[in-house]
């Protein structure tokens, strides 16, 4: 019975470890390290920490090498006054030995949870219900800043500020997990559309303009994310289809015509509509504000017919009388080569985006 009671207590502590955000800078280094290590191996962190989760899963018993934790910023901060690596390792081991939820191997070179971690949908749903999504805070806000502000309504278990993998710059939003679902609801109701007084009182400290916070439940954010992914796939599919259709068009020599004398208000659409009165163009290459454009027709015969037509009667685009001429052979060859190059680049772009979407 006593053993079952201890196991239940350990399980509860792993589900609700001491917050790593509120650890004080006291001289009790061992206690701070113990709490931090328990946080690392807690249910909440292992559910979202891919790096540590992979290390735990890689070992049949869930052990992770202790040297890895000596490189973690939080642990390095607690051991900043200790220069010798052996002494750092000794203090780390002593701290873990004080824990009832962590276990060292016989050689004291690795650590694991006393109770095996099993990620399931019930645990994931529980964590999501206790977590909020926050955005629109100043770009240089820190973990500690957000922890101080959002701990007003409850005990914070985990706070993450996601960063871009390449630049390491913050993405501009945060996830904050509380110990109870009620605390997360209270945080949403209290902080959404609010400018925290800490931001107002320290405007010089925070970069950029200060806006009201946007705070929603993580479950709601996940729904938005799924909707966005679907929309992104649909848009990519549409763009990809359009790109394939364009790619399938044959670029034949003798199909290009140059039109000059366009007015300042001309658009691609107005040019297409004007030319369609004579012959339907396959493509109009035009930059807004320019007085000329390149028009591609489906075949050399259609392009030649249009040029002949323009010599017999006026061609007007947006009330401007334009001049029509064939594109010289050398210029046409260079232009068509450039179009082929852009098509290849576009194909590579869509292939890359398709892989990214597939992996998200």
Helices and strands as residue ranges (DSSP letters): H 2-15, H 29-40, H 43-48, H 50-58, E 64-65, H 66-69, H 73-78, H 85-97, E 102-104, E 110-113, H 121-129, E 131-135, H 143-150, E 156-160, E 173-178, H 181-191, H 197-201, E 214-217, H 218-248, E 256-260, H 268-276, E 283-285, E 292-296, H 300-312, E 315-317, E 320-326, H 329-359
